[in-house]
Amino acid sequence: MKVIMTCGGTGGHIYPAIAIADEIKKRKPDSRILFVGSEIGLESTLVPENGYNIELISADGFNRQHLLKNIEVMKKLRKGGRRSREILKEFRPDVVIGTGGYASAPIMKAAQKMDIPTYVHEQNAVPGMANKLLEKNVKKLFLGFEEASKYFKYPEKHVVAGNPVRSEFITTSREEARAELGFKPADFVLLAFGGSQGAGRVNKAMLKIIETFNGVKDFKICLATGGYYYDAINKELEDKGIKVENNVRIMEYIYDMAKYLAASDLVISRSGALTVAEATVCGKPAIFIPSPLVTGNHQFFNAKAVADKGGAIVIEEKELDNDKLVSEILKLKNNSGILKDMSEKSRSCAPLKATKIICDNIMGSEIRQ
């Protein structure tokens, strides 16, 4: 079986594709899997690190603020489309599976014109325009959230699967993770991050939390700032005269997220679809701070799906108050009953069978061998 996985931009598109590819290889070890991504996304490093080959094409997203810049975007898309056709002719895949990102649209459209079976996975509760345009010619459209179905036109193609996560998020235990990361069983571990790119407002809120709990020995803080913000955050702490103690870890990016999530007691983060899926699979109570700068405010609806069941707290950025956030953390830290209840309700939202559902549908279909 020959498969092209196409994804890109952020971890939220890339890691679901890797999870699907891993399951295909598990079921059919002789499968050949090629990733196609953009030249400007994280996929150029994350995909090879997970053991897969990748071809990079020219692609970019449309600029809604500066419309004239879309002339260059269109040039890149045309160039990406030409390269996509070349890749398809060279690799001759049985199926093409897209999980979103700049590179997905050119190669998915090219595959559809060449009558190669295509499948799409939409991670968010409110979908983007690209998947809406691709829906008509895909064999199946997999949904991360059932709520997304109403935004599409062909419900007979829809399969509510949830968002696929890599197996290590399911199998890594709290005890194992804490031992490897150097946390004690009784520590309260707060994990904060803003997605693969980082988030300025989340980082700013964490400055107050670090200032408040710096040096508190049984309170561990792990913050992934994103590469863009890392130096600025450390500089601001230095300017405030705060010497970061051993209970605080500030990192650019967390590559072993499965371990950090398994070890944590509480998560503070944006609410991209993959973040929500990974947090719920691990059964982690969360304070979600949705990004307001996304299509259809989809991060709010991703978070709301968990908060409505009691597994998370949603604080919109416009309502975020640093002192109140500290108070909310203390309330949860000091009430293990609330945390336990949130944990159970978070896990009830987990898409534990997402990868299985997707691969059952794809590998059970009639595809060219």
Backbone hydrogen bonds in HBPLUS format (Angstrom, degrees):
<---DONOR---> <-ACCEPTOR-->    atom                        ^
c    i                          cat <-CA-CA->   ^        H-A-AA   ^      H-
h    n   atom  resd res      DA  || num        DHA   H-A  angle D-A-AA Bond
n    s   type  num  typ     dist DA aas  dist angle  dist       angle   num
A0032-ARG N   A0001-MET O   2.85 MM  31  6.28 155.8  1.91 154.9 163.1     1
A0094-ASP N   A0002-LYS O   2.72 MM  92  5.27 158.2  1.77 136.7 143.2     2
A0003-VAL N   A0032-ARG O   2.84 MM  29  6.26 163.9  1.86 164.5 170.0     3
A0034-LEU N   A0003-VAL O   2.91 MM  31  6.34 162.1  1.94 162.7 168.2     4
A0004-ILE N   A0095-VAL O   3.09 MM  91  6.50 163.4  2.12 156.3 161.6     5
A0097-ILE N   A0004-ILE O   2.86 MM  93  6.28 164.2  1.88 166.4 171.7     6
A0005-MET N   A0034-LEU O   2.91 MM  29  6.23 153.3  1.98 143.5 152.4     7
A0036-VAL N   A0005-MET O   2.84 MM  31  6.29 146.0  1.96 154.9 161.9     8
A0006-THR N   A0097-ILE O   2.88 MM  91  6.21 162.9  1.91 157.5 159.5     9
A0099-THR N   A0006-THR O   3.00 MM  93  6.43 160.6  2.04 166.8 172.2    10
A0007-CYS N   A0036-VAL O   3.27 MM  29  6.71 148.1  2.37 155.9 164.8    11
A0008-GLY N   A0100-GLY O   3.04 MM  92  6.56 118.0  2.44 145.6 148.0    12
A0042-LEU N   A0009-GLY O   3.34 MM  33  5.76 168.7  2.36 122.3 124.2    13
A0013-HIS N   A0010-THR O   3.12 MM   3  5.76 154.8  2.19 116.2 122.1    14
A0014-ILE N   A0010-THR O   3.16 MM   4  6.39 158.1  2.21 146.3 153.0    15
A0015-TYR N   A0011-GLY O   2.95 MM   4  5.55 163.6  1.97 141.7 146.2    16
A0018-ILE N   A0014-ILE O   3.04 MM   4  6.40 151.5  2.13 150.0 158.9    17
A0019-ALA N   A0015-TYR O   2.92 MM   4  6.15 156.2  1.97 150.3 156.5    18
A0020-ILE N   A0016-PRO O   3.02 MM   4  6.30 156.4  2.07 148.4 153.8    19
A0021-ALA N   A0017-ALA O   2.92 MM   4  6.14 163.2  1.95 149.1 154.2    20
A0022-ASP N   A0018-ILE O   2.84 MM   4  6.04 157.4  1.89 150.2 156.2    21
A0023-GLU N   A0019-ALA O   3.17 MM   4  6.39 153.8  2.24 142.0 148.2    22
A0024-ILE N   A0020-ILE O   3.00 MM   4  6.32 155.3  2.06 151.7 158.7    23
A0025-LYS N   A0021-ALA O   2.97 MM   4  6.23 163.4  2.00 154.1 158.0    24
A0026-LYS N   A0022-ASP O   2.92 MM   4  6.10 145.9  2.04 141.4 151.4    25
A0027-ARG N   A0023-GLU O   3.01 MM   4  6.24 153.3  2.09 145.9 151.9    26
A0028-LYS N   A0024-ILE O   2.75 MM   4  5.89 162.0  1.79 154.5 160.5    27
A0031-SER N   A0028-LYS O   2.89 MM   3  5.58 161.6  1.92 130.6 132.4    28
A0035-PHE N   A0053-ASN O   2.99 MM  18  6.14 168.9  2.00 151.2 153.5    29
A0055-GLU N   A0035-PHE O   2.84 MM  20  6.27 155.4  1.90 151.3 155.9    30
A0037-GLY N   A0055-GLU O   2.94 MM  18  6.35 158.9  1.98 159.1 166.1    31
A0057-ILE N   A0037-GLY O   2.82 MM  20  6.22 157.9  1.87 157.5 163.0    32
A0039-GLU N   A0057-ILE O   3.19 MM  18  5.92 127.6  2.48 157.7 154.2    33
A0045-THR N   A0042-LEU O   3.08 MM   3  5.87 157.4  2.13 122.6 128.1    34
A0046-LEU N   A0042-LEU O   3.01 MM   4  6.12 177.0  2.01 158.9 158.9    35
A0047-VAL N   A0043-GLU O   3.11 MM   4  5.30 158.9  2.15 126.5 133.1    36
A0049-GLU N   A0045-THR O   3.19 MM   4  6.24 154.5  2.26 146.1 153.7    37
A0050-ASN N   A0047-VAL O   3.00 MM   3  5.24 142.9  2.14 105.3 116.4    38
A0052-TYR N   A0047-VAL O   3.33 MM   5  5.72 169.0  2.34 135.7 135.0    39
A0051-GLY N   A0048-PRO O   2.97 MM   3  5.04 161.7  2.00 110.3 111.6    40
A0069-LYS N   A0066-HIS O   3.04 MM   3  5.75 146.0  2.16 117.6 126.4    41
A0070-ASN N   A0067-LEU O   2.98 MM   3  5.49 157.9  2.03 113.2 120.4    42
A0071-ILE N   A0068-LEU O   3.19 MM   3  5.88 168.9  2.21 116.2 119.7    43
A0072-GLU N   A0069-LYS O   3.21 MM   3  5.72 128.6  2.49 108.2 117.5    44
A0073-VAL N   A0069-LYS O   3.35 MM   4  6.73 151.8  2.44 135.8 143.8    45
A0074-MET N   A0070-ASN O   2.85 MM   4  6.00 158.0  1.90 144.4 148.3    46
A0075-LYS N   A0071-ILE O   3.18 MM   4  6.48 149.8  2.28 140.4 148.3    47
A0076-LYS N   A0072-GLU O   3.01 MM   4  6.32 156.9  2.06 149.2 155.0    48
A0077-LEU N   A0073-VAL O   2.93 MM   4  6.23 155.4  1.99 150.5 157.7    49
A0078-ARG N   A0074-MET O   2.98 MM   4  6.20 156.9  2.03 148.5 153.8    50
A0079-LYS N   A0075-LYS O   3.02 MM   4  6.26 162.1  2.05 148.3 153.3    51
A0080-GLY N   A0076-LYS O   2.75 MM   4  5.98 154.8  1.82 148.1 156.2    52
A0081-GLY N   A0077-LEU O   2.77 MM   4  5.96 145.5  1.89 143.1 152.6    53
A0082-ARG N   A0078-ARG O   3.05 MM   4  6.38 154.4  2.12 147.6 153.0    54
A0083-ARG N   A0079-LYS O   3.11 MM   4  6.41 163.8  2.14 149.2 153.4    55
A0084-SER N   A0080-GLY O   2.84 MM   4  5.97 146.4  1.95 141.5 151.7    56
A0085-ARG N   A0081-GLY O   3.11 MM   4  6.39 156.4  2.17 147.9 152.0    57
A0086-GLU N   A0082-ARG O   3.19 MM   4  6.52 154.0  2.26 144.7 151.8    58
A0087-ILE N   A0083-ARG O   2.95 MM   4  6.23 159.0  2.00 151.5 156.6    59
A0088-LEU N   A0084-SER O   2.97 MM   4  6.21 163.7  1.99 154.2 158.3    60
A0089-LYS N   A0085-ARG O   3.03 MM   4  6.20 156.3  2.08 146.0 151.9    61
A0090-GLU N   A0086-GLU O   2.95 MM   4  6.15 150.4  2.04 146.9 155.3    62
A0091-PHE N   A0087-ILE O   2.82 MM   4  5.91 170.3  1.83 158.8 161.4    63
A0092-ARG N   A0088-LEU O   2.87 MM   4  5.34 149.9  1.96 133.7 142.8    64
A0096-VAL N   A0117-PRO O   2.99 MM  21  6.42 155.4  2.05 157.2 165.1    65
A0119-TYR N   A0096-VAL O   2.97 MM  23  6.44 148.8  2.07 156.3 164.2    66
A0098-GLY N   A0119-TYR O   2.86 MM  21  6.26 166.6  1.87 158.3 160.5    67
A0121-HIS N   A0098-GLY O   2.86 MM  23  6.28 150.7  1.95 163.9 172.5    68
A0104-SER N   A0101-GLY O   3.14 MM   3  5.63 147.8  2.25 113.3 122.2    69
A0108-MET N   A0104-SER O   2.93 MM   4  5.90 157.0  1.98 159.7 167.3    70
A0109-LYS N   A0105-ALA O   2.94 MM   4  5.96 167.3  1.96 156.4 159.5    71
A0110-ALA N   A0106-PRO O   3.05 MM   4  6.17 157.3  2.10 141.5 148.3    72
A0111-ALA N   A0107-ILE O   2.91 MM   4  6.00 155.2  1.98 141.2 147.9    73
A0112-GLN N   A0108-MET O   2.97 MM   4  6.18 157.1  2.02 148.5 154.5    74
A0113-LYS N   A0109-LYS O   3.07 MM   4  6.33 153.3  2.15 146.9 153.5    75
A0114-MET N   A0110-ALA O   3.15 MM   4  6.39 132.0  2.39 136.8 149.3    76
A0114-MET N   A0111-ALA O   3.07 MM   3  5.03 131.0  2.32  94.5 108.2    77
A0116-ILE N   A0111-ALA O   2.96 MM   5  5.17 172.9  1.97 151.5 149.1    78
A0115-ASP N   A0112-GLN O   3.14 MM   3  5.01 161.4  2.18 104.3 106.9    79
A0139-LYS N   A0118-THR O   2.84 MM  21  5.99 168.2  1.85 172.0 170.7    80
A0120-VAL N   A0140-LYS O   3.30 MM  20  6.74 163.9  2.33 157.6 162.2    81
A0142-PHE N   A0120-VAL O   2.80 MM  22  6.14 165.1  1.83 167.4 165.3    82
A0122-GLU N   A0142-PHE O   2.83 MM  20  6.15 168.1  1.85 171.2 168.6    83
A0144-GLY N   A0122-GLU O   2.77 MM  22  5.96 143.4  1.90 174.2 167.4    84
A0132-LYS N   A0129-MET O   3.10 MM   3  5.16 121.0  2.47  97.9 113.2    85
A0133-LEU N   A0129-MET O   3.08 MM   4  6.40 150.8  2.17 153.9 161.6    86
A0134-LEU N   A0130-ALA O   3.04 MM   4  6.33 142.3  2.19 144.1 155.1    87
A0135-GLU N   A0131-ASN O   3.05 MM   4  5.95 135.0  2.26 140.3 149.3    88
A0137-ASN N   A0134-LEU O   3.22 MM   3  6.11 140.5  2.39 126.6 133.2    89
A0138-VAL N   A0135-GLU O   3.25 MM   3  5.42 166.6  2.27 111.1 115.1    90
A0141-LEU N   A0157-LYS O   2.94 MM  16  5.72 169.9  1.95 137.2 138.3    91
A0159-VAL N   A0141-LEU O   2.95 MM  18  6.16 150.7  2.04 152.1 151.3    92
A0143-LEU N   A0159-VAL O   2.87 MM  16  6.05 160.5  1.90 149.0 151.2    93
A0161-ALA N   A0143-LEU O   3.01 MM  18  5.69 146.2  2.13 141.1 151.5    94
A0162-GLY N   A0143-LEU O   2.94 MM  19  6.08 168.4  1.95 151.0 148.1    95
A0148-ALA N   A0145-PHE O   3.06 MM   3  5.77 161.1  2.09 119.8 124.9    96
A0149-SER N   A0146-GLU O   3.09 MM   3  5.83 161.1  2.13 122.6 127.3    97
A0151-TYR N   A0148-ALA O   3.01 MM   3  5.75 162.8  2.04 124.0 129.4    98
A0152-PHE N   A0149-SER O   3.09 MM   3  5.63 168.6  2.11 119.8 123.4    99
A0157-LYS N   A0154-TYR O   2.95 MM   3  5.82 167.0  1.97 128.7 133.1   100
A0158-HIS N   A0155-PRO O   3.05 MM   3  5.12 156.9  2.10 106.4 113.8   101
A0169-PHE N   A0166-ARG O   3.08 MM   3  6.01 158.6  2.12 128.1 132.7   102
A0170-ILE N   A0167-SER O   2.95 MM   3  5.38 142.6  2.09 111.1 121.7   103
A0171-THR N   A0167-SER O   3.08 MM   4  6.35 152.0  2.16 151.4 160.2   104
A0172-THR N   A0168-GLU O   3.06 MM   4  5.58 151.2  2.14 138.2 141.7   105
A0177-ALA N   A0173-SER O   2.95 MM   4  6.10 165.9  1.97 151.3 155.7   106
A0178-ARG N   A0174-ARG O   2.90 MM   4  6.05 164.9  1.92 153.0 157.1   107
A0179-ALA N   A0175-GLU O   3.06 MM   4  6.19 158.0  2.11 146.7 152.6   108
A0180-GLU N   A0176-GLU O   3.09 MM   4  6.32 159.8  2.13 149.4 154.4   109
A0181-LEU N   A0177-ALA O   2.92 MM   4  6.07 150.7  2.00 149.7 158.1   110
A0182-GLY N   A0178-ARG O   2.90 MM   4  5.77 120.0  2.26 139.5 151.2   111
A0183-PHE N   A0178-ARG O   2.87 MM   5  4.78 153.0  1.95 139.6 143.5   112
A0187-ASP N   A0184-LYS O   3.14 MM   3  5.36 156.3  2.20 109.5 116.7   113
A0188-PHE N   A0218-ASP O   2.78 MM  30  6.05 172.9  1.78 162.8 163.8   114
A0220-LYS N   A0188-PHE O   2.77 MM  32  6.00 163.2  1.80 158.7 164.4   115
A0265-ASP N   A0189-VAL O   2.80 MM  76  5.24 176.2  1.81 145.7 147.0   116
A0266-LEU N   A0189-VAL O   3.34 MM  77  6.72 151.5  2.43 159.3 159.8   117
A0190-LEU N   A0220-LYS O   2.80 MM  30  6.07 173.9  1.81 166.7 166.4   118
A0222-CYS N   A0190-LEU O   2.88 MM  32  6.20 159.2  1.93 168.7 173.5   119
A0191-LEU N   A0266-LEU O   2.97 MM  75  6.32 170.6  1.98 166.5 168.5   120
A0268-ILE N   A0191-LEU O   2.85 MM  77  6.27 156.0  1.90 156.1 162.1   121
A0192-ALA N   A0222-CYS O   2.81 MM  30  6.14 162.8  1.84 171.0 173.3   122
A0224-ALA N   A0192-ALA O   2.95 MM  32  6.39 160.1  1.99 157.6 163.0   123
A0193-PHE N   A0268-ILE O   3.10 MM  75  6.67 149.1  2.20 157.0 166.6   124
A0198-GLY N   A0195-GLY O   3.06 MM   3  5.21 148.6  2.17 105.9 115.5   125
A0203-ASN N   A0199-ALA O   3.02 MM   4  6.24 165.3  2.04 157.8 162.3   126
A0204-LYS N   A0200-GLY O   2.94 MM   4  6.14 152.0  2.01 145.5 153.4   127
A0205-ALA N   A0201-ARG O   3.07 MM   4  6.29 156.2  2.12 144.6 150.0   128
A0206-MET N   A0202-VAL O   2.99 MM   4  6.26 149.2  2.08 146.1 155.2   129
A0207-LEU N   A0203-ASN O   3.09 MM   4  6.43 131.5  2.33 142.3 154.2   130
A0207-LEU N   A0204-LYS O   3.23 MM   3  5.27 136.4  2.43  95.2 106.6   131
A0209-ILE N   A0205-ALA O   3.37 MM   4  6.75 152.9  2.45 140.0 147.6   132
A0210-ILE N   A0206-MET O   2.78 MM   4  5.97 162.5  1.81 154.6 158.5   133
A0211-GLU N   A0207-LEU O   2.93 MM   4  6.10 160.9  1.97 145.0 150.8   134
A0212-THR N   A0208-LYS O   2.96 MM   4  6.11 147.8  2.06 141.2 149.7   135
A0213-PHE N   A0209-ILE O   2.96 MM   4  6.11 161.6  1.99 153.8 157.6   136
A0214-ASN N   A0210-ILE O   2.80 MM   4  5.24 120.9  2.15 147.5 152.9   137
A0216-VAL N   A0213-PHE O   3.06 MM   3  5.44 168.1  2.08 132.8 133.3   138
A0219-PHE N   A0216-VAL O   3.06 MM   3  5.46 161.5  2.09 118.6 123.4   139
A0221-ILE N   A0247-ASN O   2.88 MM  26  6.29 165.1  1.90 163.6 168.5   140
A0249-ARG N   A0221-ILE O   2.77 MM  28  6.13 161.1  1.81 161.8 168.5   141
A0223-LEU N   A0249-ARG O   2.84 MM  26  6.19 170.5  1.85 171.8 174.7   142
A0251-MET N   A0223-LEU O   2.80 MM  28  6.12 169.4  1.81 165.3 168.1   143
A0225-THR N   A0251-MET O   2.81 MM  26  6.24 156.0  1.87 169.4 167.8   144
A0226-GLY N   A0252-GLU O   2.73 MM  26  4.70 141.4  1.87 133.9 143.4   145
A0229-TYR N   A0226-GLY O   3.13 MM   3  5.71 137.7  2.32 113.8 123.7   146
A0230-TYR N   A0226-GLY O   3.23 MM   4  6.17 129.4  2.50 151.3 165.1   147
A0233-ILE N   A0229-TYR O   2.94 MM   4  6.08 161.2  1.98 165.7 170.3   148
A0234-ASN N   A0230-TYR O   3.22 MM   4  6.47 169.2  2.23 153.8 156.2   149
A0235-LYS N   A0231-ASP O   2.88 MM   4  6.04 152.7  1.96 146.7 155.1   150
A0236-GLU N   A0232-ALA O   2.89 MM   4  6.07 154.7  1.96 146.3 152.8   151
A0237-LEU N   A0233-ILE O   3.04 MM   4  6.31 158.5  2.09 150.9 156.3   152
A0238-GLU N   A0234-ASN O   3.01 MM   4  6.20 153.9  2.08 141.6 149.1   153
A0239-ASP N   A0235-LYS O   2.83 MM   4  6.09 157.2  1.88 150.2 156.5   154
A0240-LYS N   A0236-GLU O   3.01 MM   4  6.20 140.0  2.17 140.7 150.9   155
A0242-ILE N   A0237-LEU O   2.94 MM   5  5.31 161.7  1.98 163.5 157.4   156
A0241-GLY N   A0238-GLU O   2.91 MM   3  5.05 154.9  1.97 105.4 113.3   157
A0248-VAL N   A0245-GLU O   3.14 MM   3  5.88 163.5  2.17 124.0 126.4   158
A0259-LYS N   A0256-ASP O   3.11 MM   3  5.72 129.1  2.38 113.0 123.5   159
A0260-TYR N   A0256-ASP O   3.33 MM   4  6.74 163.4  2.36 150.0 154.4   160
A0261-LEU N   A0257-MET O   2.84 MM   4  5.96 165.2  1.86 159.4 162.8   161
A0262-ALA N   A0258-ALA O   3.04 MM   4  6.08 160.3  2.08 139.8 146.0   162
A0263-ALA N   A0259-LYS O   2.95 MM   4  6.11 148.7  2.05 147.5 155.7   163
A0264-SER N   A0260-TYR O   3.17 MM   4  6.15 125.9  2.47 136.8 148.8   164
A0264-SER N   A0261-LEU O   3.19 MM   3  5.22 142.4  2.34  99.7 110.2   165
A0267-VAL N   A0285-PRO O   3.07 MM  18  6.38 153.4  2.15 146.8 155.1   166
A0287-ILE N   A0267-VAL O   2.73 MM  20  6.16 156.5  1.78 161.6 169.8   167
A0269-SER N   A0287-ILE O   3.20 MM  18  6.64 155.9  2.26 149.8 155.3   168
A0289-ILE N   A0269-SER O   2.79 MM  20  5.95 160.6  1.82 150.5 155.9   169
A0276-VAL N   A0272-GLY O   3.03 MM   4  6.31 164.2  2.05 162.5 166.6   170
A0277-ALA N   A0273-ALA O   2.99 MM   4  6.22 159.1  2.03 146.7 152.8   171
A0278-GLU N   A0274-LEU O   2.84 MM   4  6.05 169.0  1.86 160.0 161.8   172
A0279-ALA N   A0275-THR O   2.94 MM   4  6.06 161.8  1.98 150.6 155.9   173
A0280-THR N   A0276-VAL O   3.03 MM   4  6.16 160.3  2.07 149.0 154.0   174
A0281-VAL N   A0277-ALA O   2.94 MM   4  6.08 159.0  1.98 151.2 157.3   175
A0282-CYS N   A0278-GLU O   3.14 MM   4  6.26 149.3  2.24 140.5 147.9   176
A0284-LYS N   A0279-ALA O   2.91 MM   5  5.31 173.3  1.91 151.9 153.7   177
A0283-GLY N   A0280-THR O   2.89 MM   3  4.62 148.4  2.00  95.1 105.3   178
A0313-ILE N   A0286-ALA O   2.85 MM  27  6.28 155.3  1.91 154.9 163.2   179
A0288-PHE N   A0313-ILE O   2.78 MM  25  6.13 149.2  1.87 166.4 174.6   180
A0315-ILE N   A0288-PHE O   2.92 MM  27  6.24 168.1  1.93 170.7 173.6   181
A0297-ASN N   A0294-VAL O   3.15 MM   3  5.41 156.6  2.21 133.8 128.6   182
A0298-HIS N   A0295-THR O   3.17 MM   3  6.21 154.4  2.24 130.4 132.2   183
A0300-PHE N   A0297-ASN O   3.10 MM   3  5.75 133.3  2.32 115.6 126.0   184
A0302-ASN N   A0298-HIS O   2.87 MM   4  6.13 148.6  1.97 149.6 159.1   185
A0303-ALA N   A0299-GLN O   3.03 MM   4  6.20 164.5  2.05 148.0 151.1   186
A0304-LYS N   A0300-PHE O   2.85 MM   4  6.02 154.4  1.91 146.6 154.9   187
A0305-ALA N   A0301-PHE O   3.19 MM   4  6.21 145.8  2.31 138.0 143.9   188
A0306-VAL N   A0303-ALA O   3.07 MM   3  5.54 137.4  2.26 109.0 119.3   189
A0307-ALA N   A0303-ALA O   2.93 MM   4  6.19 168.2  1.94 155.5 159.5   190
A0308-ASP N   A0304-LYS O   2.82 MM   4  5.72 157.9  1.87 148.1 151.9   191
A0309-LYS N   A0306-VAL O   3.05 MM   3  5.41 144.2  2.18 106.5 116.8   192
A0311-GLY N   A0306-VAL O   3.17 MM   5  5.43 157.3  2.22 145.5 138.7   193
A0310-GLY N   A0307-ALA O   2.96 MM   3  4.95 159.7  2.00 104.4 110.9   194
A0319-GLU N   A0316-GLU O   2.82 MM   3  5.39 150.5  1.91 117.4 127.1   195
A0320-LEU N   A0317-GLU O   3.17 MM   3  5.04 165.0  2.19 103.6 108.1   196
A0325-LEU N   A0321-ASP O   2.92 MM   4  6.14 147.5  2.02 152.9 163.3   197
A0326-VAL N   A0322-ASN O   3.07 MM   4  6.39 153.5  2.14 146.4 152.5   198
A0327-SER N   A0323-ASP O   3.07 MM   4  6.40 156.6  2.12 145.1 151.3   199
A0328-GLU N   A0324-LYS O   2.91 MM   4  6.16 152.3  1.98 145.3 152.7   200
A0329-ILE N   A0325-LEU O   2.98 MM   4  6.25 155.3  2.04 149.7 155.9   201
A0330-LEU N   A0326-VAL O   3.00 MM   4  6.28 161.5  2.04 151.8 156.5   202
A0331-LYS N   A0327-SER O   2.96 MM   4  6.17 154.5  2.02 146.8 153.8   203
A0332-LEU N   A0328-GLU O   3.12 MM   4  6.35 157.6  2.17 145.6 150.6   204
A0333-LYS N   A0329-ILE O   2.82 MM   4  6.02 161.3  1.86 153.1 159.3   205
A0334-ASN N   A0330-LEU O   2.95 MM   4  5.99 155.0  2.02 146.6 152.2   206
A0335-ASN N   A0332-LEU O   3.25 MM   3  5.23 163.8  2.27 103.5 108.1   207
A0339-LEU N   A0335-ASN O   3.30 MM   4  6.68 165.0  2.33 151.4 155.3   208
A0340-LYS N   A0336-SER O   2.87 MM   4  6.02 157.7  1.92 147.4 153.4   209
A0341-ASP N   A0337-GLY O   3.01 MM   4  6.18 159.9  2.05 145.6 151.0   210
A0342-MET N   A0338-ILE O   2.91 MM   4  6.13 161.3  1.94 153.5 158.7   211
A0343-SER N   A0339-LEU O   2.85 MM   4  6.01 151.5  1.93 144.9 153.4   212
A0344-GLU N   A0340-LYS O   3.06 MM   4  6.34 160.6  2.10 150.3 153.8   213
A0345-LYS N   A0341-ASP O   3.07 MM   4  6.30 158.2  2.12 146.7 152.9   214
A0346-SER N   A0342-MET O   2.74 MM   4  5.89 145.8  1.86 147.3 157.1   215
A0347-ARG N   A0343-SER O   2.98 MM   4  6.23 164.4  2.01 151.1 154.5   216
A0348-SER N   A0344-GLU O   3.10 MM   4  6.33 137.4  2.29 135.9 147.2   217
A0349-CYS N   A0346-SER O   2.98 MM   3  5.48 153.7  2.06 111.5 119.8   218
A0350-ALA N   A0347-ARG O   3.05 MM   3  5.08 163.4  2.08 108.2 113.3   219
A0354-ALA N   A0351-PRO O   3.24 MM   3  5.38 170.4  2.25 114.5 115.6   220
A0357-ILE N   A0353-LYS O   2.90 MM   4  6.07 165.9  1.92 162.5 166.2   221
A0358-ILE N   A0354-ALA O   3.03 MM   4  6.27 165.9  2.05 155.9 159.3   222
A0359-CYS N   A0355-THR O   2.99 MM   4  6.15 171.1  2.00 152.7 155.3   223
A0360-ASP N   A0356-LYS O   2.82 MM   4  5.87 154.2  1.88 151.2 158.7   224
A0361-ASN N   A0357-ILE O   3.17 MM   4  6.32 157.9  2.22 144.5 149.4   225
A0362-ILE N   A0358-ILE O   3.01 MM   4  6.29 159.7  2.05 150.3 156.3   226
A0363-MET N   A0359-CYS O   2.83 MM   4  5.61 161.3  1.86 145.2 151.0   227
A0364-GLY N   A0360-ASP O   3.05 MM   4  5.59 127.5  2.33 127.1 138.1   228
A0365-SER N   A0362-ILE O   3.26 MM   3  5.44 159.0  2.31 103.1 109.4   229
